[in-house]
């Protein structure tokens, strides 16, 4: 590639260096990393299947949880192709258009997930502070919440691929990841990236920071309502319904703010820091969310238990039926 600052008629190929400068280290990380992605796909798919097939999980809380599972699954599937191609087939080049599309999918899905977390905080606020009107308030709002989350995520991130496309890329085209995200790609440009920086800052402020403040306000009002409950047992029971959501919010926001700070203030940090922050942001929440809700939500636990029990009984019934058919065949042969 040319080292001058001319613009290209089409975006260049980017070279994915992976997660570590030492290529031999990728051999050791490939299996555990692929296992984490496998857990993400299986865990979120299982949550979706349980909520869809169990008629008892009809409350808005579980419909919001299914939306979150779809979002987590979408983020994983957006990242997985390039990671698999890199780790298992040593395909290191990705075209600019594919890179920009992947970055758009990742960031738009993350914005949709943030919106859903706000809706889940509102759900817990209504469930605790106005339980008698819980169903009447939230059931009609579920479709509107889904549509709002999609429009918000798609609309806010729509300029992202075009802003990346307008930049001029020169001879430096190496990404210290096996996937593309906006902060890393824009730093490869040899032209002015001030518009991209301002856009990224505005997106962070008016999506993730704003959403975090709304979630914080919701839980302050929840805490205020819980403190008015006379019995300690009632207070603990009310707060226990929020544990899963609080855990998911922390798992989402802590890596997000960490990677934002690293990109903006840790320019001299070694590449491995950026790699680890990126993995924690785009891997851990998608893996842990199904586990958190499976362990902390009693209804999900019961549904999972019934699913496993039903499968075991079906297998046992099938074995008994095969044994009976075998006995009948042998008996007929003897006759």
Secondary structure, DSSP 8 states (H G I E B T S, - for coil): ---S----SS--EEEE--S-SSTTHHHHHHHHHHHHHHHHHHHHHHHHHHHHH-TT--SHHHHHHHHHHHHHHHHHHHHHHHHHHHHHH---EEEHHHHHHHHHHHHHHHHHHHHHHHHHHHHHHHHHHSGGGHHHHHGGGHHHHHHHHHHHHHHHTHHHHHHHHTS-B-S--EESSSS--HHHHHTTBSS--HHHHHHHHHHIIIIIIHHHHHHHHHHHHHHHHHHT-SSHHHHHHHHHTTHHHHHHHHHHHHHHHHHHHHHHH-TTS-HHHHHHHHHIIIIIHHHHHHHHHHHH-HHHHHHHHHHHHHHHHHHHHHHHHHHHHHHHHHHHHH-
